[in-house]
Amino acid sequence: MLNRSLVSITDFNREEYLKVLSVAADFELNSYQNLLQGKVIATLFFEPSTRTRLSFESAINRLGGKVIGFSDSQTTSVTKGETLNDTIRVISNYAELIVMRHTLEGSARYASEISRVPIVNAGDGANQHPTQTLLDLYSIQKTQGTLENLKIFMVGDLKYGRTVHSLLMALSEFNTTFYFIAPDELKMPVEYKLHLEKKGLKYYESKELEGSLGEADIIYMTRVQKERFSDPIEYERTKNAYVLKDSMLCGTKDTLRVLHPLPRVNEIHPDVDANPKAYYFQQTENGVYIRQAIISLILGLK
Ligand code: CP
């Protein structure tokens, strides 16, 4: 991982996922370590974020580093027409590592080919969100005691949801059985299903959420992503396709946990929040430890 960019979850292999999870567990025990003293990390958010940006910045602060960057590209010279190429060339002179979120699929890979310092992809359009995936793996391992042989239900916007795309690729290394629950308009893209078929992994597809959850180890809910739709009518038709309610968790496994990358809109009813199977807020805390681990391993500090 040393000095390497993390653009796609497949840039790391299974052993490297497990290494990140192990270092994150150390940070969970002792999150405040001065490993980044004297170092500068840039966080460039061309698209809105709460969790990813602030958990990266919390991670950097806890490690004694300094953060530069922006949360709104409208305050930068992008508004004067500066290209992503020039922006990355310049900022890679100012920081030891760049964390970047962008609306365009492929932008993080492009940045990694220009940058003098490693790029960590904090989400590129509907493509990938690898640091979310690593915190999802950490959350699954913590709650299930293993990553192997689990039944994972992915629900909602499986077409545009970059978190489910990255998570599927990572979990395909752990003999997962997948259940995809989505309306026709938002089904898991065929290339991901082909990947599972090539690996000999089982997946099932359904439009029904209610009554299907008894087998689940993890329910991974997702938001229907308004910002990715070119047709507002299609968004209106699908936005409330699934709403998980507390009553729907009756008869599910005691060990089941409900995850969501957040933000949620309507897809998890607030009455689920008090259920011990709801794990999405603890999941956000895990993001700090995972991002501490990723930065430390890429910069060779662990
Ligand atoms: N999970 C996630 O990416 O959240 P934000 O968009 O708030 O960063």
py3Dmol code that shows the C-alpha trace and the ligand (Angstrom):
import py3Dmol

protein = """\
ATOM      1  CA  MET A   1       0.000   0.000   0.000  1.00  0.00           C
ATOM      2  CA  LEU A   2       2.997   2.285   0.516  1.00  0.00           C
ATOM      3  CA  ASN A   3       2.734   5.432  -1.638  1.00  0.00           C
ATOM      4  CA  ARG A   4      -0.084   3.881  -3.695  1.00  0.00           C
ATOM      5  CA  SER A   5      -3.315   5.589  -4.628  1.00  0.00           C
ATOM      6  CA  LEU A   6      -6.628   4.032  -3.587  1.00  0.00           C
ATOM      7  CA  VAL A   7      -8.991   4.741  -6.470  1.00  0.00           C
ATOM      8  CA  SER A   8     -10.927   1.492  -6.816  1.00  0.00           C
ATOM      9  CA  ILE A   9     -11.426  -1.087  -4.082  1.00  0.00           C
ATOM     10  CA  THR A  10      -9.721  -3.546  -6.447  1.00  0.00           C
ATOM     11  CA  ASP A  11      -6.500  -1.503  -6.157  1.00  0.00           C
ATOM     12  CA  PHE A  12      -6.065  -3.408  -2.881  1.00  0.00           C
ATOM     13  CA  ASN A  13      -6.292  -7.190  -2.545  1.00  0.00           C
ATOM     14  CA  ARG A  14      -7.934  -9.371   0.073  1.00  0.00           C
ATOM     15  CA  GLU A  15      -4.849  -9.458   2.304  1.00  0.00           C
ATOM     16  CA  GLU A  16      -4.596  -5.676   2.113  1.00  0.00           C
ATOM     17  CA  TYR A  17      -8.267  -5.263   3.110  1.00  0.00           C
ATOM     18  CA  LEU A  18      -7.584  -7.414   6.159  1.00  0.00           C
ATOM     19  CA  LYS A  19      -4.444  -5.403   6.958  1.00  0.00           C
ATOM     20  CA  VAL A  20      -6.427  -2.128   6.850  1.00  0.00           C
ATOM     21  CA  LEU A  21      -9.080  -3.657   9.138  1.00  0.00           C
ATOM     22  CA  SER A  22      -6.453  -4.840  11.583  1.00  0.00           C
ATOM     23  CA  VAL A  23      -4.751  -1.410  11.753  1.00  0.00           C
ATOM     24  CA  ALA A  24      -8.185   0.230  12.140  1.00  0.00           C
ATOM     25  CA  ALA A  25      -8.851  -2.005  15.147  1.00  0.00           C
ATOM     26  CA  ASP A  26      -5.622  -0.668  16.717  1.00  0.00           C
ATOM     27  CA  PHE A  27      -6.792   2.897  16.087  1.00  0.00           C
ATOM     28  CA  GLU A  28     -10.145   2.103  17.668  1.00  0.00           C
ATOM     29  CA  LEU A  29      -8.243   1.246  20.870  1.00  0.00           C
ATOM     30  CA  ASN A  30      -6.010   4.332  20.634  1.00  0.00           C
ATOM     31  CA  SER A  31      -7.222   6.902  18.130  1.00  0.00           C
ATOM     32  CA  TYR A  32      -4.979   9.808  19.158  1.00  0.00           C
ATOM     33  CA  GLN A  33      -1.409   9.214  17.902  1.00  0.00           C
ATOM     34  CA  ASN A  34       0.984  11.858  16.567  1.00  0.00           C
ATOM     35  CA  LEU A  35       1.927   9.943  13.435  1.00  0.00           C
ATOM     36  CA  LEU A  36       1.127  12.779  11.013  1.00  0.00           C
ATOM     37  CA  GLN A  37       2.929  15.585  12.865  1.00  0.00           C
ATOM     38  CA  GLY A  38       4.429  18.004  10.305  1.00  0.00           C
ATOM     39  CA  LYS A  39       2.458  16.486   7.440  1.00  0.00           C
ATOM     40  CA  VAL A  40      -0.276  18.088   5.324  1.00  0.00           C
ATOM     41  CA  ILE A  41      -3.234  16.264   3.758  1.00  0.00           C
ATOM     42  CA  ALA A  42      -5.510  17.905   1.174  1.00  0.00           C
ATOM     43  CA  THR A  43      -9.250  17.174   1.118  1.00  0.00           C
ATOM     44  CA  LEU A  44     -10.795  18.265  -2.201  1.00  0.00           C
ATOM     45  CA  PHE A  45     -14.574  17.884  -2.267  1.00  0.00           C
ATOM     46  CA  PHE A  46     -16.080  18.822  -5.627  1.00  0.00           C
ATOM     47  CA  GLU A  47     -19.338  17.196  -4.461  1.00  0.00           C
ATOM     48  CA  PRO A  48     -21.118  17.575  -1.092  1.00  0.00           C
ATOM     49  CA  SER A  49     -20.249  15.322   1.841  1.00  0.00           C
ATOM     50  CA  THR A  50     -20.763  15.176   5.584  1.00  0.00           C
ATOM     51  CA  ARG A  51     -19.353  11.844   6.798  1.00  0.00           C
ATOM     52  CA  THR A  52     -16.536  11.208   4.369  1.00  0.00           C
ATOM     53  CA  ARG A  53     -14.964  14.647   4.547  1.00  0.00           C
ATOM     54  CA  LEU A  54     -15.403  15.176   8.264  1.00  0.00           C
ATOM     55  CA  SER A  55     -14.297  11.664   9.235  1.00  0.00           C
ATOM     56  CA  PHE A  56     -11.166  12.091   7.089  1.00  0.00           C
ATOM     57  CA  GLU A  57     -10.526  15.448   8.735  1.00  0.00           C
ATOM     58  CA  SER A  58     -11.163  14.002  12.190  1.00  0.00           C
ATOM     59  CA  ALA A  59      -8.772  11.147  11.359  1.00  0.00           C
ATOM     60  CA  ILE A  60      -6.051  13.592  10.240  1.00  0.00           C
ATOM     61  CA  ASN A  61      -6.528  15.821  13.297  1.00  0.00           C
ATOM     62  CA  ARG A  62      -6.366  12.841  15.668  1.00  0.00           C
ATOM     63  CA  LEU A  63      -3.065  11.875  14.014  1.00  0.00           C
ATOM     64  CA  GLY A  64      -1.609  15.368  14.533  1.00  0.00           C
ATOM     65  CA  GLY A  65      -1.629  16.321  10.830  1.00  0.00           C
ATOM     66  CA  LYS A  66      -2.819  19.499   9.119  1.00  0.00           C
ATOM     67  CA  VAL A  67      -5.713  19.663   6.649  1.00  0.00           C
ATOM     68  CA  ILE A  68      -5.976  21.974   3.638  1.00  0.00           C
ATOM     69  CA  GLY A  69      -8.686  21.874   1.010  1.00  0.00           C
ATOM     70  CA  PHE A  70     -12.214  22.833   0.173  1.00  0.00           C
ATOM     71  CA  SER A  71     -15.745  21.563   0.607  1.00  0.00           C
ATOM     72  CA  ASP A  72     -17.153  23.652  -2.228  1.00  0.00           C
ATOM     73  CA  SER A  73     -15.266  23.999  -5.511  1.00  0.00           C
ATOM     74  CA  GLN A  74     -17.241  27.210  -6.223  1.00  0.00           C
ATOM     75  CA  THR A  75     -14.761  28.953  -3.915  1.00  0.00           C
ATOM     76  CA  THR A  76     -11.782  27.810  -6.035  1.00  0.00           C
ATOM     77  CA  SER A  77     -10.264  28.725  -9.380  1.00  0.00           C
ATOM     78  CA  VAL A  78     -12.344  25.986 -10.988  1.00  0.00           C
ATOM     79  CA  THR A  79     -14.920  28.799 -11.394  1.00  0.00           C
ATOM     80  CA  LYS A  80     -12.349  30.646 -13.560  1.00  0.00           C
ATOM     81  CA  GLY A  81     -12.033  27.627 -15.825  1.00  0.00           C
ATOM     82  CA  GLU A  82      -9.053  25.850 -14.232  1.00  0.00           C
ATOM     83  CA  THR A  83      -8.992  22.201 -15.252  1.00  0.00           C
ATOM     84  CA  LEU A  84      -8.879  19.205 -12.922  1.00  0.00           C
ATOM     85  CA  ASN A  85      -5.472  18.418 -14.421  1.00  0.00           C
ATOM     86  CA  ASP A  86      -4.017  21.779 -13.394  1.00  0.00           C
ATOM     87  CA  THR A  87      -5.766  21.746 -10.013  1.00  0.00           C
ATOM     88  CA  ILE A  88      -4.258  18.373  -9.107  1.00  0.00           C
ATOM     89  CA  ARG A  89      -0.785  19.303 -10.425  1.00  0.00           C
ATOM     90  CA  VAL A  90      -0.807  22.362  -8.188  1.00  0.00           C
ATOM     91  CA  ILE A  91      -2.252  20.818  -5.025  1.00  0.00           C
ATOM     92  CA  SER A  92       0.103  17.851  -5.201  1.00  0.00           C
ATOM     93  CA  ASN A  93       2.851  20.410  -4.488  1.00  0.00           C
ATOM     94  CA  TYR A  94       1.126  21.366  -1.240  1.00  0.00           C
ATOM     95  CA  ALA A  95       0.287  18.057   0.463  1.00  0.00           C
ATOM     96  CA  GLU A  96       1.627  14.570   1.135  1.00  0.00           C
ATOM     97  CA  LEU A  97      -1.674  12.932   0.135  1.00  0.00           C
ATOM     98  CA  ILE A  98      -4.886  14.080  -1.582  1.00  0.00           C
ATOM     99  CA  VAL A  99      -8.375  12.881  -0.660  1.00  0.00           C
ATOM    100  CA  MET A 100     -10.760  13.735  -3.505  1.00  0.00           C
ATOM    101  CA  ARG A 101     -14.490  13.436  -4.176  1.00  0.00           C
ATOM    102  CA  HIS A 102     -15.785  14.336  -7.613  1.00  0.00           C
ATOM    103  CA  THR A 103     -19.032  14.014  -9.542  1.00  0.00           C
ATOM    104  CA  LEU A 104     -17.409  12.380 -12.576  1.00  0.00           C
ATOM    105  CA  GLU A 105     -16.771   8.644 -12.841  1.00  0.00           C
ATOM    106  CA  GLY A 106     -13.075   8.098 -13.572  1.00  0.00           C
ATOM    107  CA  SER A 107     -11.976  11.470 -12.184  1.00  0.00           C
ATOM    108  CA  ALA A 108     -10.047   9.898  -9.300  1.00  0.00           C
ATOM    109  CA  ARG A 109      -8.149   7.557 -11.640  1.00  0.00           C
ATOM    110  CA  TYR A 110      -7.349  10.520 -13.880  1.00  0.00           C
ATOM    111  CA  ALA A 111      -6.113  12.515 -10.868  1.00  0.00           C
ATOM    112  CA  SER A 112      -3.934   9.608  -9.730  1.00  0.00           C
ATOM    113  CA  GLU A 113      -2.198   9.592 -13.126  1.00  0.00           C
ATOM    114  CA  ILE A 114      -1.303  13.285 -12.787  1.00  0.00           C
ATOM    115  CA  SER A 115      -0.608  13.654  -9.094  1.00  0.00           C
ATOM    116  CA  ARG A 116       2.889  13.535  -7.559  1.00  0.00           C
ATOM    117  CA  VAL A 117       1.335  12.226  -4.324  1.00  0.00           C
ATOM    118  CA  PRO A 118      -1.158   9.389  -3.673  1.00  0.00           C
ATOM    119  CA  ILE A 119      -4.847  10.029  -4.361  1.00  0.00           C
ATOM    120  CA  VAL A 120      -7.529   8.509  -2.152  1.00  0.00           C
ATOM    121  CA  ASN A 121     -10.885   8.371  -3.913  1.00  0.00           C
ATOM    122  CA  ALA A 122     -13.643   9.656  -1.618  1.00  0.00           C
ATOM    123  CA  GLY A 123     -16.294   8.852  -4.262  1.00  0.00           C
ATOM    124  CA  ASP A 124     -16.321   9.432  -8.042  1.00  0.00           C
ATOM    125  CA  GLY A 125     -19.834   9.727  -9.431  1.00  0.00           C
ATOM    126  CA  ALA A 126     -21.678   6.400  -9.485  1.00  0.00           C
ATOM    127  CA  ASN A 127     -18.412   4.485  -9.816  1.00  0.00           C
ATOM    128  CA  GLN A 128     -16.514   3.713  -6.584  1.00  0.00           C
ATOM    129  CA  HIS A 129     -16.254   4.669  -2.901  1.00  0.00           C
ATOM    130  CA  PRO A 130     -13.451   2.437  -1.638  1.00  0.00           C
ATOM    131  CA  THR A 131     -12.918   3.981   1.801  1.00  0.00           C
ATOM    132  CA  GLN A 132     -16.640   3.522   2.514  1.00  0.00           C
ATOM    133  CA  THR A 133     -16.229  -0.109   1.523  1.00  0.00           C
ATOM    134  CA  LEU A 134     -13.364  -0.629   3.936  1.00  0.00           C
ATOM    135  CA  LEU A 135     -15.402   0.856   6.786  1.00  0.00           C
ATOM    136  CA  ASP A 136     -18.334  -1.332   5.710  1.00  0.00           C
ATOM    137  CA  LEU A 137     -16.090  -4.414   5.819  1.00  0.00           C
ATOM    138  CA  TYR A 138     -14.873  -3.347   9.256  1.00  0.00           C
ATOM    139  CA  SER A 139     -18.480  -2.906  10.431  1.00  0.00           C
ATOM    140  CA  ILE A 140     -19.472  -6.312   9.055  1.00  0.00           C
ATOM    141  CA  GLN A 141     -16.461  -8.041  10.604  1.00  0.00           C
ATOM    142  CA  LYS A 142     -17.097  -6.361  13.972  1.00  0.00           C
ATOM    143  CA  THR A 143     -20.769  -7.284  14.080  1.00  0.00           C
ATOM    144  CA  GLN A 144     -20.613 -10.769  12.526  1.00  0.00           C
ATOM    145  CA  GLY A 145     -17.195 -11.873  13.836  1.00  0.00           C
ATOM    146  CA  THR A 146     -16.196 -12.848  10.273  1.00  0.00           C
ATOM    147  CA  LEU A 147     -16.361 -11.729   6.659  1.00  0.00           C
ATOM    148  CA  GLU A 148     -16.685 -15.259   5.295  1.00  0.00           C
ATOM    149  CA  ASN A 149     -19.810 -17.017   3.958  1.00  0.00           C
ATOM    150  CA  LEU A 150     -22.318 -14.270   4.819  1.00  0.00           C
ATOM    151  CA  LYS A 151     -25.679 -13.497   3.248  1.00  0.00           C
ATOM    152  CA  ILE A 152     -25.711  -9.833   2.313  1.00  0.00           C
ATOM    153  CA  PHE A 153     -28.915  -8.083   1.206  1.00  0.00           C
ATOM    154  CA  MET A 154     -28.343  -4.917  -0.846  1.00  0.00           C
ATOM    155  CA  VAL A 155     -31.488  -2.811  -1.103  1.00  0.00           C
ATOM    156  CA  GLY A 156     -32.491   0.277  -3.085  1.00  0.00           C
ATOM    157  CA  ASP A 157     -30.448   2.100  -5.692  1.00  0.00           C
ATOM    158  CA  LEU A 158     -28.119  -0.619  -6.917  1.00  0.00           C
ATOM    159  CA  LYS A 159     -27.653   1.057 -10.299  1.00  0.00           C
ATOM    160  CA  TYR A 160     -26.153   4.388  -9.269  1.00  0.00           C
ATOM    161  CA  GLY A 161     -24.981   3.451  -5.754  1.00  0.00           C
ATOM    162  CA  ARG A 162     -21.177   3.560  -5.757  1.00  0.00           C
ATOM    163  CA  THR A 163     -21.063   2.136  -2.231  1.00  0.00           C
ATOM    164  CA  VAL A 164     -22.753  -1.114  -3.266  1.00  0.00           C
ATOM    165  CA  HIS A 165     -20.550  -1.411  -6.346  1.00  0.00           C
ATOM    166  CA  SER A 166     -17.353  -1.171  -4.283  1.00  0.00           C
ATOM    167  CA  LEU A 167     -18.744  -3.381  -1.508  1.00  0.00           C
ATOM    168  CA  LEU A 168     -19.779  -6.128  -3.924  1.00  0.00           C
ATOM    169  CA  MET A 169     -16.265  -6.254  -5.396  1.00  0.00           C
ATOM    170  CA  ALA A 170     -14.661  -6.531  -1.952  1.00  0.00           C
ATOM    171  CA  LEU A 171     -17.125  -9.064  -0.536  1.00  0.00           C
ATOM    172  CA  SER A 172     -16.693 -11.250  -3.608  1.00  0.00           C
ATOM    173  CA  GLU A 173     -13.329 -12.186  -2.034  1.00  0.00           C
ATOM    174  CA  PHE A 174     -15.142 -13.715   0.981  1.00  0.00           C
ATOM    175  CA  ASN A 175     -17.574 -16.256  -0.517  1.00  0.00           C
ATOM    176  CA  THR A 176     -20.581 -14.005   0.016  1.00  0.00           C
ATOM    177  CA  THR A 177     -24.098 -14.846  -1.183  1.00  0.00           C
ATOM    178  CA  PHE A 178     -25.802 -11.681  -2.462  1.00  0.00           C
ATOM    179  CA  TYR A 179     -29.477 -10.728  -2.518  1.00  0.00           C
ATOM    180  CA  PHE A 180     -30.203  -7.688  -4.686  1.00  0.00           C
ATOM    181  CA  ILE A 181     -33.508  -5.970  -3.945  1.00  0.00           C
ATOM    182  CA  ALA A 182     -34.266  -3.135  -6.356  1.00  0.00           C
ATOM    183  CA  PRO A 183     -36.932  -1.886  -8.751  1.00  0.00           C
ATOM    184  CA  ASP A 184     -36.315  -2.644 -12.442  1.00  0.00           C
ATOM    185  CA  GLU A 185     -34.989   0.875 -13.052  1.00  0.00           C
ATOM    186  CA  LEU A 186     -32.314   0.560 -10.357  1.00  0.00           C
ATOM    187  CA  LYS A 187     -31.069  -3.023 -10.692  1.00  0.00           C
ATOM    188  CA  MET A 188     -27.457  -4.005 -10.099  1.00  0.00           C
ATOM    189  CA  PRO A 189     -25.558  -3.364 -13.374  1.00  0.00           C
ATOM    190  CA  VAL A 190     -24.798  -6.440 -15.414  1.00  0.00           C
ATOM    191  CA  GLU A 191     -21.007  -6.097 -15.194  1.00  0.00           C
ATOM    192  CA  TYR A 192     -21.138  -6.655 -11.428  1.00  0.00           C
ATOM    193  CA  LYS A 193     -23.341  -9.720 -11.830  1.00  0.00           C
ATOM    194  CA  LEU A 194     -20.952 -11.082 -14.453  1.00  0.00           C
ATOM    195  CA  HIS A 195     -18.101 -10.601 -11.998  1.00  0.00           C
ATOM    196  CA  LEU A 196     -19.948 -12.745  -9.437  1.00  0.00           C
ATOM    197  CA  GLU A 197     -20.736 -15.390 -12.046  1.00  0.00           C
ATOM    198  CA  LYS A 198     -17.058 -15.576 -13.037  1.00  0.00           C
ATOM    199  CA  LYS A 199     -16.158 -16.118  -9.396  1.00  0.00           C
ATOM    200  CA  GLY A 200     -18.815 -18.818  -9.008  1.00  0.00           C
ATOM    201  CA  LEU A 201     -20.744 -16.814  -6.391  1.00  0.00           C
ATOM    202  CA  LYS A 202     -24.511 -16.984  -5.965  1.00  0.00           C
ATOM    203  CA  TYR A 203     -26.782 -13.974  -6.235  1.00  0.00           C
ATOM    204  CA  TYR A 204     -30.552 -13.595  -6.187  1.00  0.00           C
ATOM    205  CA  GLU A 205     -32.620 -10.676  -7.478  1.00  0.00           C
ATOM    206  CA  SER A 206     -36.032  -9.545  -6.272  1.00  0.00           C
ATOM    207  CA  LYS A 207     -38.271  -6.492  -6.187  1.00  0.00           C
ATOM    208  CA  GLU A 208     -39.779  -7.488  -2.822  1.00  0.00           C
ATOM    209  CA  LEU A 209     -38.265  -6.374   0.469  1.00  0.00           C
ATOM    210  CA  GLU A 210     -40.959  -7.397   2.934  1.00  0.00           C
ATOM    211  CA  GLY A 211     -40.984 -11.080   3.857  1.00  0.00           C
ATOM    212  CA  SER A 212     -37.577 -11.802   2.339  1.00  0.00           C
ATOM    213  CA  LEU A 213     -35.244 -10.894   5.174  1.00  0.00           C
ATOM    214  CA  GLY A 214     -35.189 -14.040   7.360  1.00  0.00           C
ATOM    215  CA  GLU A 215     -31.927 -15.290   5.824  1.00  0.00           C
ATOM    216  CA  ALA A 216     -30.052 -12.005   6.048  1.00  0.00           C
ATOM    217  CA  ASP A 217     -26.843 -11.472   8.034  1.00  0.00           C
ATOM    218  CA  ILE A 218     -26.568  -7.867   6.826  1.00  0.00           C
ATOM    219  CA  ILE A 219     -29.174  -5.608   5.238  1.00  0.00           C
ATOM    220  CA  TYR A 220     -27.340  -2.850   3.391  1.00  0.00           C
ATOM    221  CA  MET A 221     -29.881  -0.102   2.675  1.00  0.00           C
ATOM    222  CA  THR A 222     -29.128   2.629   0.142  1.00  0.00           C
ATOM    223  CA  ARG A 223     -30.615   5.975  -0.780  1.00  0.00           C
ATOM    224  CA  VAL A 224     -32.126   6.533  -4.220  1.00  0.00           C
ATOM    225  CA  GLN A 225     -29.655   9.110  -5.484  1.00  0.00           C
ATOM    226  CA  LYS A 226     -31.528  12.064  -6.887  1.00  0.00           C
ATOM    227  CA  GLU A 227     -28.310  13.727  -8.059  1.00  0.00           C
ATOM    228  CA  ARG A 228     -27.495  10.858 -10.480  1.00  0.00           C
ATOM    229  CA  PHE A 229     -30.818  10.843 -12.370  1.00  0.00           C
ATOM    230  CA  SER A 230     -31.012  12.583 -15.741  1.00  0.00           C
ATOM    231  CA  ASP A 231     -34.809  12.110 -15.729  1.00  0.00           C
ATOM    232  CA  PRO A 232     -36.607  13.678 -12.710  1.00  0.00           C
ATOM    233  CA  ILE A 233     -39.750  11.650 -13.463  1.00  0.00           C
ATOM    234  CA  GLU A 234     -37.795   8.410 -13.050  1.00  0.00           C
ATOM    235  CA  TYR A 235     -36.479   9.677  -9.712  1.00  0.00           C
ATOM    236  CA  GLU A 236     -40.009  10.537  -8.516  1.00  0.00           C
ATOM    237  CA  ARG A 237     -41.208   7.055  -9.536  1.00  0.00           C
ATOM    238  CA  THR A 238     -38.494   5.202  -7.617  1.00  0.00           C
ATOM    239  CA  LYS A 239     -37.550   7.454  -4.695  1.00  0.00           C
ATOM    240  CA  ASN A 240     -39.748   5.694  -2.144  1.00  0.00           C
ATOM    241  CA  ALA A 241     -39.390   2.197  -3.583  1.00  0.00           C
ATOM    242  CA  TYR A 242     -38.391   0.733  -0.200  1.00  0.00           C
ATOM    243  CA  VAL A 243     -38.899   1.900   3.353  1.00  0.00           C
ATOM    244  CA  LEU A 244     -37.487  -0.431   6.018  1.00  0.00           C
ATOM    245  CA  LYS A 245     -39.681  -0.355   9.133  1.00  0.00           C
ATOM    246  CA  ASP A 246     -39.062  -1.820  12.573  1.00  0.00           C
ATOM    247  CA  SER A 247     -41.927  -4.306  12.155  1.00  0.00           C
ATOM    248  CA  MET A 248     -40.156  -5.770   9.095  1.00  0.00           C
ATOM    249  CA  LEU A 249     -37.265  -6.907  11.293  1.00  0.00           C
ATOM    250  CA  CYS A 250     -39.497  -9.353  13.198  1.00  0.00           C
ATOM    251  CA  GLY A 251     -38.370 -12.910  12.476  1.00  0.00           C
ATOM    252  CA  THR A 252     -34.891 -11.874  11.337  1.00  0.00           C
ATOM    253  CA  LYS A 253     -31.717 -13.338  12.849  1.00  0.00           C
ATOM    254  CA  ASP A 254     -30.643 -11.992  16.254  1.00  0.00           C
ATOM    255  CA  THR A 255     -27.244 -11.298  14.740  1.00  0.00           C
ATOM    256  CA  LEU A 256     -28.652  -9.356  11.781  1.00  0.00           C
ATOM    257  CA  ARG A 257     -27.394  -5.795  11.480  1.00  0.00           C
ATOM    258  CA  VAL A 258     -28.785  -3.003   9.302  1.00  0.00           C
ATOM    259  CA  LEU A 259     -26.131  -0.890   7.597  1.00  0.00           C
ATOM    260  CA  HIS A 260     -26.494   2.235   5.471  1.00  0.00           C
ATOM    261  CA  PRO A 261     -23.698   4.473   4.172  1.00  0.00           C
ATOM    262  CA  LEU A 262     -25.975   7.475   4.942  1.00  0.00           C
ATOM    263  CA  PRO A 263     -27.343  10.043   4.360  1.00  0.00           C
ATOM    264  CA  ARG A 264     -30.785   8.448   4.461  1.00  0.00           C
ATOM    265  CA  VAL A 265     -33.901  10.121   3.167  1.00  0.00           C
ATOM    266  CA  ASN A 266     -36.976   7.881   3.591  1.00  0.00           C
ATOM    267  CA  GLU A 267     -35.572   4.394   3.121  1.00  0.00           C
ATOM    268  CA  ILE A 268     -35.133   3.597   6.827  1.00  0.00           C
ATOM    269  CA  HIS A 269     -38.040   4.649   9.028  1.00  0.00           C
ATOM    270  CA  PRO A 270     -36.879   6.384  12.234  1.00  0.00           C
ATOM    271  CA  ASP A 271     -38.615   3.623  14.238  1.00  0.00           C
ATOM    272  CA  VAL A 272     -35.726   1.315  13.256  1.00  0.00           C
ATOM    273  CA  ASP A 273     -33.178   3.554  15.016  1.00  0.00           C
ATOM    274  CA  ALA A 274     -33.930   2.157  18.489  1.00  0.00           C
ATOM    275  CA  ASN A 275     -33.748  -1.454  17.336  1.00  0.00           C
ATOM    276  CA  PRO A 276     -30.450  -3.081  18.456  1.00  0.00           C
ATOM    277  CA  LYS A 277     -30.115  -4.407  14.891  1.00  0.00           C
ATOM    278  CA  ALA A 278     -29.692  -0.839  13.593  1.00  0.00           C
ATOM    279  CA  TYR A 279     -25.965  -0.242  13.164  1.00  0.00           C
ATOM    280  CA  TYR A 280     -25.745   2.720  10.762  1.00  0.00           C
ATOM    281  CA  PHE A 281     -24.698   5.320  13.315  1.00  0.00           C
ATOM    282  CA  GLN A 282     -21.950   3.117  14.821  1.00  0.00           C
ATOM    283  CA  GLN A 283     -20.899   2.473  11.215  1.00  0.00           C
ATOM    284  CA  THR A 284     -20.075   6.187  10.808  1.00  0.00           C
ATOM    285  CA  GLU A 285     -17.728   6.073  13.819  1.00  0.00           C
ATOM    286  CA  ASN A 286     -15.863   3.151  12.258  1.00  0.00           C
ATOM    287  CA  GLY A 287     -15.086   5.475   9.327  1.00  0.00           C
ATOM    288  CA  VAL A 288     -12.650   7.477  11.431  1.00  0.00           C
ATOM    289  CA  TYR A 289     -10.539   4.435  12.389  1.00  0.00           C
ATOM    290  CA  ILE A 290     -10.561   3.047   8.856  1.00  0.00           C
ATOM    291  CA  ARG A 291      -9.462   6.383   7.394  1.00  0.00           C
ATOM    292  CA  GLN A 292      -6.702   6.674   9.993  1.00  0.00           C
ATOM    293  CA  ALA A 293      -5.548   3.210   8.911  1.00  0.00           C
ATOM    294  CA  ILE A 294      -5.662   4.009   5.177  1.00  0.00           C
ATOM    295  CA  ILE A 295      -3.673   7.246   5.535  1.00  0.00           C
ATOM    296  CA  SER A 296      -1.102   5.659   7.858  1.00  0.00           C
ATOM    297  CA  LEU A 297      -0.523   2.653   5.633  1.00  0.00           C
ATOM    298  CA  ILE A 298      -0.225   4.669   2.417  1.00  0.00           C
ATOM    299  CA  LEU A 299       2.218   7.086   4.020  1.00  0.00           C
ATOM    300  CA  GLY A 300       4.213   4.266   5.627  1.00  0.00           C
ATOM    301  CA  LEU A 301       3.511   5.381   9.185  1.00  0.00           C
ATOM    302  CA  LYS A 302       2.198   1.961  10.319  1.00  0.00           C
TER     303      LYS A 302
END
"""
ligand_1 = """\
8
CP
N -21.364 7.770 3.236
C -21.058 8.929 2.620
O -20.299 8.954 1.622
O -21.594 10.036 3.199
P -21.287 11.522 2.766
O -21.829 11.714 1.383
O -21.952 12.395 3.789
O -19.791 11.698 2.761
"""
view = py3Dmol.view(width=600, height=400)
view.addModel(protein, "pdb")
view.setStyle({"model": 0}, {"cartoon": {"style": "trace"}})
view.addModel(ligand_1, "xyz")
view.setStyle({"model": 1}, {"stick": {}})
view.zoomTo()
view.show()
